[in-house]
């Protein structure tokens, strides 16, 4: 890829930025006694056990404290169940002010709900502060943290992140029309590599969708923008599954069939496949959660390559049928029916391509999509294989 070779190398080999850390890693709470990287905070059996003390302990040795007096509100960027996200002007002593994104806990949360929100903050911190992930080009970096008031006095924590002029991936794809297939594939690869790195480090993302990904300016002339994973409120660690039975949450329309609570747990397997599928070892719970991320990524990949178009076609639904009801009907009627319907659009696009390189790119993306969106979890690959397939011809 010419001048982007360095960028692609650093992205695929999992190395991080060479920029020195402000944090002394030798005294990090996220490093064990042997120097190995670990996830320090473990989700409590009950989220209500998480308190301000946990957040203080996790942040004070890992991030610089940035008090409210250094931040000036500019405008609201988003408003979710757990957080309000603002664009704020960060005035750093002796430096030019610049915009940052500040994630505040919802200010009107009741005490019981506040404990749950604290747990969300801790999940974010655990990923952002994990040493192998800090500085990785596919993750949004945390700049600092602060409190709306003095700690322990009805205060609320906030996280300060890089600000994205382009916003979330779904908005970017909708607003930017002149994107080539190659540029779209590169954005998808950013996300795929980010998820792969999470899995390598024992984390599940738990909610892969375009709204949880931010787009930033690229330093390379060959690609205008890069995508970074940016929301880890649903992420969890292997230990949460093995020790506490943590469950996969996600967003229902992007969740695979096995994560839909009311759906049949075992999909229909056609006769010729039955023996082959039976010979594949069953997945552990943690591995099945990794494959759930893979499925969600497959749907996201389809949406990226279709410039933000949602994968669900309202024409599929019967009168009075919801999206989930329709997806459930397809799943229970025939194995991989959604996969077949969505693949048709890749097939159709090949008819209008007369460039061999473009045709190869579409076939590569289509193959990555096909291996991800399988109804049977153990037929899905891990993210290592997904990245290898999707990156064919780029390195």
C-alpha distance (Angstrom), angle and dihedral (degrees) to the residues before:
residue distance angle dihedral
X1 . . .
X2 3.76 . .
X3 3.78 113.9 .
X4 3.79 93.4 13.5
X5 3.79 93.9 65.0
X6 3.79 93.8 103.3
X7 3.78 91.7 49.3
X8 3.78 93.0 50.2
X9 3.80 92.7 45.6
X10 3.80 93.1 53.2
X11 3.77 91.6 45.6
X12 3.79 96.9 50.1
X13 3.79 100.1 40.5
X14 3.79 93.0 53.5
X15 3.80 95.3 -121.9
X16 3.76 119.8 148.2
X17 3.75 135.2 -133.8
X18 3.79 117.3 -67.1
X19 3.79 90.0 -135.2
X20 3.82 108.0 119.9
X21 3.79 116.7 -111.4
X22 3.79 120.4 -116.9
X23 3.80 87.7 -143.6
X24 3.79 123.8 82.8
X25 3.80 99.8 -124.4
X26 3.80 91.3 -166.8
X27 3.80 88.2 71.6
X28 3.78 97.2 36.9
X29 3.79 120.5 138.9
X30 3.79 86.1 -143.2
X31 3.82 94.0 62.2
X32 3.80 121.6 78.5
X33 3.80 125.7 -139.0
X34 3.79 92.3 -89.3
X35 3.79 92.1 54.4
X36 3.79 93.7 -107.0
X37 3.78 119.5 141.0
X38 3.77 112.5 -109.0
X39 3.77 138.4 170.4
X40 3.80 100.4 -109.7
X41 3.76 100.0 -168.5
X42 3.78 116.3 63.3
X43 3.77 120.7 -166.7
X44 3.77 111.9 -103.7
X45 3.77 120.4 -118.9
X46 3.78 84.5 -113.1
X47 3.80 119.7 31.8
X48 3.80 88.1 -144.8
X49 3.82 88.1 73.9
X50 3.82 91.9 67.9
X51 3.79 112.7 98.5
X52 3.79 142.4 167.8
X53 3.78 90.9 -83.8
X54 3.81 91.0 63.7
X55 3.79 91.2 52.8
X56 3.80 93.2 46.3
X57 3.80 91.1 50.7
X58 3.79 92.5 49.1
X59 3.81 97.7 46.7
X60 3.76 109.6 35.5
X61 3.81 95.8 70.3
X62 3.81 95.3 36.7
X63 3.82 108.5 42.9
X64 3.79 135.5 32.9
X65 3.80 114.5 -105.6
X66 3.81 112.0 -118.0
X67 3.78 112.5 -171.6
X68 3.82 125.4 -146.9
X69 3.82 92.3 -104.4
X70 3.82 89.5 71.0
X71 3.82 93.0 53.9
X72 3.80 128.3 73.7
X73 3.80 119.9 -168.9
X74 3.81 114.4 -120.6
X75 3.82 107.7 165.9
X76 3.79 144.0 -31.4
X77 3.80 115.3 -95.1
X78 3.78 100.5 -178.4
X79 3.77 144.4 -14.8
X80 3.80 120.5 -149.7
X81 3.77 138.6 163.5
X82 3.80 93.9 -85.8
X83 3.80 106.8 20.6
X84 3.75 145.1 35.1
X85 3.79 110.5 -149.5
X86 3.80 118.1 -154.7
X87 3.75 135.9 -177.4
X88 3.78 105.0 -127.5
X89 3.79 133.6 176.7
X90 3.78 111.6 -117.3
X91 3.80 110.5 -151.0
X92 3.77 106.5 -163.5
X93 3.81 117.8 -169.6
X94 3.81 112.0 -97.1
X95 3.81 92.3 -0.7
X96 3.79 136.6 96.4
X97 3.85 111.0 -92.6
X98 3.79 116.3 -112.8
X99 3.79 138.3 -178.9
X100 3.78 122.2 -95.4
X101 3.80 133.9 177.6
X102 3.80 112.9 -116.9
X103 3.80 120.1 -162.4
X104 3.81 110.6 -153.7
X105 3.78 125.0 -174.3
X106 3.78 110.7 -112.6
X107 3.84 103.4 -84.2
X108 3.80 98.2 -143.2
X109 3.79 97.7 52.2
X110 3.79 117.1 136.7
X111 3.78 117.8 -121.1
X112 3.81 94.9 -102.2
X113 3.80 92.9 48.2
X114 3.80 90.0 45.2
X115 3.80 90.2 65.1
X116 3.79 89.2 55.9
X117 3.81 89.9 49.9
X118 3.79 90.6 51.0
X119 3.81 87.4 56.1
X120 3.82 89.3 53.4
X121 3.80 89.9 52.7
X122 3.79 90.1 50.9
X123 3.81 91.6 51.1
X124 3.81 89.5 52.6
X125 3.80 92.2 48.2
X126 3.77 94.1 47.7
X127 3.80 91.5 59.0
X128 3.81 97.1 37.9
X129 3.81 93.0 48.5
X130 3.80 97.2 43.5
X131 3.85 101.7 118.3
X132 3.84 98.7 -134.0
X133 3.82 89.7 51.7
X134 3.81 99.3 44.0
X135 3.79 108.8 102.6
X136 3.80 94.1 9.3
X137 3.84 109.0 146.9
X138 3.81 92.9 -128.0
X139 3.83 95.4 57.3
X140 3.78 129.2 72.1
X141 3.81 108.3 -117.8
X142 3.79 123.2 -126.3
X143 3.81 112.1 -128.3
X144 3.79 99.8 -170.1
X145 3.77 147.3 -50.2
X146 3.78 138.0 -118.7
X147 3.78 146.9 167.6
X148 3.77 129.7 -112.4
X149 3.81 88.0 -135.1
X150 3.78 137.3 1.6
X151 3.81 111.8 -50.9
X152 3.81 115.4 -92.9
X153 3.84 92.5 19.3
X154 3.82 103.8 97.3
X155 3.79 88.6 -68.5
X156 3.78 127.3 157.1
X157 3.81 123.8 -146.2
X158 3.78 122.3 -129.0
X159 3.79 132.7 -167.9
X160 3.80 122.8 -140.8
X161 3.79 115.6 -145.8
X162 3.79 138.2 173.0
X163 3.80 110.9 -77.4
X164 3.79 118.2 -123.0
X165 3.80 117.6 -148.7
X166 3.81 89.2 -165.7
X167 3.80 95.3 51.4
X168 3.77 126.7 -157.4
X169 3.78 122.1 -4.1
X170 3.81 94.2 -113.4
X171 3.82 91.7 55.7
X172 3.78 92.3 42.9
X173 3.80 93.2 53.3
X174 3.79 90.6 48.7
X175 3.82 95.0 47.8
X176 3.81 101.2 40.4
X177 3.79 110.2 64.5
X178 3.81 101.9 169.4
X179 3.78 99.0 74.1
X180 3.78 120.6 133.6
X181 3.79 122.7 -138.7
X182 3.78 88.3 -110.5
X183 3.81 92.0 55.3
X184 3.79 91.2 47.3
X185 3.79 91.3 49.8
X186 3.81 90.0 51.2
X187 3.81 91.2 53.6
X188 3.80 89.3 50.7
X189 3.80 89.6 49.9
X190 3.81 90.9 53.2
X191 3.79 88.3 57.8
X192 3.81 94.0 42.9
X193 3.80 92.6 51.7
X194 3.81 90.6 47.7
X195 3.81 92.0 53.3
X196 3.80 90.3 45.1
X197 3.81 90.0 54.9
X198 3.80 91.3 49.4
X199 3.80 90.2 52.5
X200 3.81 92.3 46.0
X201 3.79 88.2 56.2
X202 3.79 95.7 48.1
X203 3.81 98.6 -99.2
X204 3.79 132.8 126.9
X205 3.80 116.2 -151.4
X206 3.78 93.1 -150.1
X207 3.82 99.2 -166.6
X208 3.80 113.1 48.1
X209 3.81 110.4 178.3
X210 3.80 138.2 122.9
X211 3.81 93.6 -100.4
X212 3.82 89.0 65.5
X213 3.81 94.6 54.7
X214 3.81 127.0 78.9
X215 3.80 128.5 -154.4
X216 3.81 122.2 -138.4
X217 3.78 137.1 -177.5
X218 3.79 113.2 -87.1
X219 3.79 125.1 -130.1
X220 3.80 89.3 -143.0
X221 3.79 123.8 87.3
X222 3.81 89.9 -147.9
X223 3.80 94.8 64.7
X224 3.80 123.3 30.5
X225 3.79 98.8 -154.3
X226 3.79 143.8 20.6
X227 3.80 130.7 -152.1
X228 3.81 123.6 -130.9
X229 3.80 131.6 -170.8
X230 3.79 104.9 -114.0
X231 3.80 113.8 167.7
X232 3.79 122.7 61.1
X233 3.79 101.8 162.8
X234 3.82 90.5 119.5
X235 3.82 95.9 41.1
X236 3.78 121.5 116.3
X237 3.80 139.7 176.8
X238 3.79 131.6 -115.1
X239 3.82 89.6 -109.0
X240 3.81 90.5 59.3
X241 3.80 89.0 60.2
X242 3.79 97.8 41.1
X243 3.81 97.7 43.0
X244 3.79 104.8 27.3
X245 3.79 107.1 21.1
X246 3.81 94.1 -119.3
X247 3.80 111.7 -168.3
X248 3.78 130.9 -136.7
X249 3.80 112.3 -108.4
X250 3.79 113.6 175.7
X251 3.79 128.0 143.0
X252 3.83 110.4 -59.0
X253 3.80 98.5 -130.3
X254 3.82 91.0 53.3
X255 3.79 95.9 41.1
X256 3.81 119.4 104.0
X257 3.81 119.2 -113.6
X258 3.81 95.1 -98.7
X259 3.83 90.5 59.0
X260 3.81 93.7 54.0
X261 3.80 104.1 99.5
X262 3.80 99.7 -148.2
X263 3.81 98.1 39.7
X264 3.77 126.3 99.0
X265 3.79 108.2 -87.2
X266 3.81 97.4 -143.3
X267 3.82 118.1 54.5
X268 3.78 121.6 -144.8
X269 3.81 110.4 -90.6
X270 3.81 116.2 -155.2
X271 3.81 114.6 -123.1
X272 3.84 98.3 -108.4
X273 3.82 90.3 52.7
X274 3.79 97.9 43.9
X275 3.81 98.7 86.3
X276 3.80 93.5 42.7
X277 3.80 92.9 49.8
X278 3.80 91.8 46.7
X279 3.82 90.4 57.5
X280 3.81 93.1 57.3
X281 3.83 110.4 95.0
X282 3.78 116.2 -111.4
X283 3.79 116.6 -103.9
X284 3.78 124.1 -114.3
X285 3.79 114.8 -118.7
X286 3.80 91.6 -102.4
X287 3.82 92.5 48.8
X288 3.81 89.9 49.0
X289 3.81 88.8 54.8
X290 3.80 90.0 51.9
X291 3.81 88.3 53.0
X292 3.81 88.8 51.0
X293 3.82 88.4 58.7
X294 3.82 87.7 49.6
X295 3.82 91.9 54.3
X296 3.81 92.3 48.7
X297 3.80 90.0 48.7
X298 3.81 89.8 53.4
X299 3.80 90.6 57.8
X300 3.81 90.3 45.3
X301 3.81 89.9 50.4
X302 3.80 89.5 55.1
X303 3.82 91.0 50.5
X304 3.80 93.0 47.8
X305 3.80 93.0 51.1
X306 3.81 88.9 48.5
X307 3.83 91.4 52.8
X308 3.78 97.3 -108.6
X309 3.78 99.5 -41.6
X310 3.81 109.9 148.4
X311 3.77 113.3 -112.0
X312 3.81 94.3 -132.0
X313 3.81 114.8 86.1
X314 3.83 111.4 -152.5
X315 3.81 88.3 -148.3
X316 3.81 88.6 71.4
X317 3.81 93.3 66.1
X318 3.78 123.9 90.6
X319 3.83 117.7 -130.1
X320 3.80 109.4 -68.0
X321 3.81 92.8 8.3
X322 3.81 119.8 132.7
X323 3.80 123.5 -139.5
X324 3.79 91.9 -103.2
X325 3.80 92.5 46.2
X326 3.79 89.7 52.2
X327 3.81 93.2 47.5
X328 3.79 89.5 48.2
X329 3.80 91.4 51.5
X330 3.80 91.3 51.2
X331 3.80 91.5 48.1
X332 3.79 93.6 49.0
X333 3.82 93.5 44.0
X334 3.78 99.2 53.0
X335 3.79 139.1 -6.4
X336 3.82 114.9 -100.7
X337 3.80 94.4 -0.3
X338 3.83 92.6 143.0
X339 3.79 89.5 50.3
X340 3.80 91.9 53.5
X341 3.79 93.8 47.5
X342 3.79 93.3 50.4
X343 3.79 94.1 44.6
X344 3.81 90.3 61.4
X345 3.81 90.2 75.2
X346 3.82 91.2 58.0
X347 3.78 89.4 48.3
X348 3.81 91.5 50.6
X349 3.81 93.5 48.9
X350 3.81 90.4 57.1
X351 3.81 89.7 63.4
X352 3.82 91.1 65.5
X353 3.83 97.5 45.5
X354 3.80 120.5 96.4
X355 3.81 97.2 167.9
X356 3.80 115.8 92.3
X357 3.80 93.6 -148.9
X358 3.80 91.5 52.3
X359 3.79 90.5 46.7
X360 3.80 90.8 51.5
X361 3.81 90.7 49.5
X362 3.81 92.7 51.7
X363 3.80 91.5 47.2
X364 3.81 90.0 49.8
X365 3.80 93.0 51.0
X366 3.80 91.3 44.2
X367 3.80 90.8 53.1
X368 3.81 90.9 50.9
X369 3.79 89.8 49.7
X370 3.80 92.9 49.1
X371 3.79 95.0 52.3
X372 3.82 92.5 48.8
X373 3.80 103.5 46.8
X374 3.80 100.7 61.9
X375 3.80 122.0 138.1
X376 3.82 91.9 -143.4
X377 3.84 107.6 71.2
X378 3.79 97.8 -149.6
X379 3.81 90.7 55.4
X380 3.80 89.9 63.0
X381 3.81 117.0 90.3
X382 3.78 125.8 -130.2
X383 3.80 120.2 -99.2
X384 3.81 91.0 -98.9
X385 3.80 89.6 67.6
X386 3.80 92.8 41.0
X387 3.81 90.9 55.9
X388 3.81 91.4 46.6
X389 3.80 92.3 51.9
X390 3.80 96.0 42.5
X391 3.81 93.9 46.7
X392 3.81 95.3 53.5
X393 3.79 108.7 136.0
X394 3.81 96.3 12.2
X395 3.79 103.7 90.7
